[in-house]
């Protein structure tokens, strides 16, 4: 059977095999971008990212687009996507589009029972997005787009057959087909003459979203548009071994609105790379590569020197899990306290978003 990613449920374990099986280019930071995501190999692969670098070097415009299905509270895994978007939005030649994917959430997530619920989550998500620096002028809700966007979605649908869907996704339900069509429209519509025109575009996604990327690029060919570029990031995993950080599984995630007591409880219970006793760990060293606590620092702490120092001390047995958890707790609690103070202000803007 042909191997596929499931963009609605993958928990990818072997990234190396994906490069060969799905034709992705490894992201080696030859591009010299000034963000710790690139230094720490959090960005791992790309399709045609060279085109975006050329636009940046030559100060020519490029489109940046991403989106989040508004199906729950935002957690640290979402923050990674937002941080990457904010980084590229600061280039003066970037034309930015961020989709609040409320229709997508309603169609593709069984737990979302009404559009009203998806919009309520969108308002909540928007307050956090603004607090993290996503420009308000870049944000739109799928349910509030102008008619041309929906026309284009139906135009795309006429170029896709059932066999194409089966080849890319395997069996999918009708709601997920509808959600996928909107994702293709989100990525491609900025290239229409009514928006930015035919120029290169960039979308940052998790590796499990590659099926969407492949079909979107195929549709771009059929509409004589620039093939969109993609960069692929590691997923921040859940707090327990073998889990994906997910809004639908509260114990796997640290939410951006968690109180400090809850943050501490979750970090102190998180899976680590420690050994069975302190003595053994001092002698043999721990394994930060599988440690969920170290992973939080890797994905979110701005000080690369500190993160690398903790990594090496763990390997040598010079730091134990309790101390590392305390460092992580202090950092995350302080970071989210400041973030939540900003949300109190941005919530007022978010509350007025849906007209």
N, C-alpha and C positions, 0 to 999 in steps of 0.2 A: 504493500500500500504506500502511496506517495505521502511523504511527511509534510505536515502543515503546522503552522502556528494557529492557535485559537485566540483571536484578538479579544474575546470576551472571557477567557478563563485560563490562559496559559500561565504556568509557573515554570519558566525556563531554567533548567539546571546546567546544561552543557552549552555554553555560548560558543566555544571553539568550533563545535561541529556545525553550528549555524552558518558560519562564514562560508564554509565549503558547500553546504547543501543549498543555500539560498542566494549565493552570488553576491554577498556584501563585501565592500572594501573595508579593511581594518582602519580604524581611525588612529593613526600615529600622529602625534601633535607636531607634524611638520609645518602646520599652519601658524603655530606660535600665537595662539589666542590667549589673552590674559585673563583666564578664569581657572579656579582650581578644579573645576569639572574636567578640564582637559589634562591638567598636570597629574591628576589622580586616576586617570583611565576610567572615569565614570561615563564619558562619551567613548563608545567602543567601535562604532562602525558608521559608514555613510554610503549614500548613493549620490554621486555628482556634486559633492560639496565643493570641489575645486571651482565650480562656476560661481559660487557665492563668494569665495575668497577673492576671485578676480574682480567681482563687483565692488567688494570692500576696498581692495587696493586701489582701484581706479576711480573710486568715489562715484560709482554709478548706482542707481537705485535698484533695490531688490525687495521682494515681498517676503515677509515673515508671517506665518500663520500657525497657530495651534489652537487647541480647544480642550475643554473638560466636560464630560457628561455630568450634569448636575443631579447626581443620584444619591448624595449623602454629604455628611460633614467632611471638611477638608482635613487631610492629615499630612505628615511629613513627606510622604511619597508624592503628593500633589505639589508640595513646595518645590521639589526638584524641577518639575516641569515649568513652574512659574519663574523660578530663579533663572533658568536658561532663557526663557522668553524675555525677561527683563534685561539680561545681558545683551542680547542682540538688538533689542529695541533702542538701545543707547547709541547705536551707530546712526549718524545723521541721514544716511542714505537708505535706511530701513523703512519700509512701508508696512505697518504692523496691523494685524487682524487677529483678534482673540475671540473664539466662539464660546459663548455660554450655550452648551449643547443640550438645551432643555427638551427639545423634541426627541433627540437621540436617546436621552435618559428615559423618557417615557416609553419609547418604542422597544428599547433593547434590554431594559432592566425590569425583571418581573416584579421586584419589590415596589416599584413606582407605579401606583395604581391610577393616578390622575395627572393631567397636565398641571393642575394647580399645585400639586405636591412638587413636581419637577421645578416649577417656577419659584416656589418657596426656598428650595435648596439653592437655586440660582442666585437669589438675593443674598443668602447666607454666604455662598461661595464668593460672590462679587465683593463683598466687604473685605474678605481676606485677601483677595487678589489685589485690590487697591492698596491695602496696607503693606503688601509686599512689593509694591512699586509698579504693577502693571498699569500702563497709561489708560486712563478712562476712555480717551478718544479711540483707542484700538478695539474696544470691547463691544460686541453685539450679541444679542440673543437670537438663536435660530428662529424662534417663534415671532420675532419682531422684524425680520428682514423685509426688504422691499420686494415687489413682485418679480423683478428681474432675476433675483436669486432663486426663487421657486420655479420660474420658467426654465432656468438653466438646469435645475435638478431634474426636471422631467425630460429635458433634452438629453441629459446624460443617460437617463434610464432607457432610452430607446436604442442606445448603443451597447447595451449589456444583455446577454442571453442567459437563460437558465444554466446552460453548459458552462459559461464563464464563471458564474457564481459557484457551481459545483466544483470546478477545477481549482478555484482559489481557496474556498472555505470548507468544502464538503457540504453536508446538509445544514442549512440554517433556516430559522423560522422567518415568517413574513416581517415581523417587527424589526428583526436585525437587518433584513434587506433594506427596509425603509431607512433605518438609521445609517446604514452604509452609504446609501445614495446621498444623504445629506453631508456625510464626511467628505465624499468626493467633491461635492459642490463647494464645501467650505474651503478646501485646499485649492481648487481651480478657479473659483469665481473671481478672485482678485485680478486674474489675467484678462478678464473681459474688458472690452474697450470702455465700458461704462465705469470701470474702476481704475486700475493701474495700467492696463494694457499688457501685451505679451513681453514679460521680463522674467528672469529667474526667480524662483521662490524657494523658501526653506521652511521645513516643518521638523521639529524635534519630537521624536516618539520613542516608545519602548520597543524592543525587538519583537515583541509579540504582536505589534500592530503592523508588521511588514506586509501581511496580505492586503491591507487597505492601500499601502504605498504602491504595491505592484499594480493593482487594478487602476489606481489613480493615474499612474504613469501611462498605462495603456490607453486610458481615456484621453489623456492629453495629446497623444499621437493622433487619435481619431478626430480631435477638434483642432489640430494644428496649433497647439499651445506649446509653450516651453515645458520640457519635462521637469516636473518639480523635483527639487533636491530634498534629501532627508538625512538627518543625523540621528543615530540610535544611542540611547542611553541605557545604562544598567537600571533595572528596577531596584529601588530600595525594598528589601524583603521585609516580611513580618517579624515581629519580636520573638516568635518562637521558631524552633527549627523546622524547616521545610514549609513555611507559610509565606504567602504573599501579603504585603500590607494592603488591607482592603477596608473600605468604608462599611462593608456588610459584616465584617468580623471585628468587633470593637477591641478584642484582646490582642489583635495583631498590630494595632496602630496606635501612634501617639497623635491625637488630633490637635489642630492648631488652637482650639478653644479649650483644651483640657486644663483643669486647675492644677496647681503645683503638686497637690497631694496625689492626684491621679498620675501625673507624670512620674513622680518618684516611685509609686507603686509598680508601674509598668516597667520602668527601667530596672528596678531591683529584682524583678521576676524574669527579666529577659534572658534568653539563651546566650551563653558565652562559650568561648573557646578554652575555658579553664579546665584543669584536671581535678581529680577527686579530692585532693588534699592540698593545703597550702605548701606543705613540705615538698610534695611531688612537683608542684608547679614551679616552685623556686629552683628545683633541680633540673627539670626538663624544659621548662618554659611553656607558655600557653600558645593558643592558635588564634590570632586575631583575624585570620582570613575567614573563619566561620562564626565569629563573634558578632552578635547583633548590636551590642553596645558600641563596639569599635566602628561598626558600619554607620551608626548614627553620626559619629564624629567625622567619618570619612565623607559623608554626603553633605554635612551641614556646617562643620566648624571652619571658619575662614582661615585659620592659621595652619598652613600645611606643615610647617616645622614642628608644631606641637603634635599634630596627628601622627606624623612620621616617628617622632620621639616615643610616643606611647606605643606605637606598633612595635618598634624595636625593643623597648623595655619589656613588653609582653613576651616577645619571642625568647628573650634571654631569661625570663623568670624574675625580672627586677620590679615588676608591678603585678599585684594580684587583682582579681576581678572586683573585689569590694572597692578598692581605691579607684579603679577605672570607672565603675558604675557611679561613684560619687562625683568624679570629674564630669562625666556625661550628664548626670542629673543637674549639677550646678549650671552647666552651659545651657542645656535645653530649657530649664526653668526660667533662667534669666532671658534667653532669647524670646520665648513665648510670652513672658510677662510684658516685655516691650512691645511685641507684636499685638497682643490683646489690647494694650492701651491705644494703639493706632486704630484698631478695629472699632473702638467706641466712636471714633470720629468718622471713619469711612462708612460705617453702617448707615448713617443718615443719608449719604449719597446713594448707597445701594437700595435703600427703601423706596427711593423715588425712580428707580430705573425702569420698572414696568409701568407703562402709561395706562 
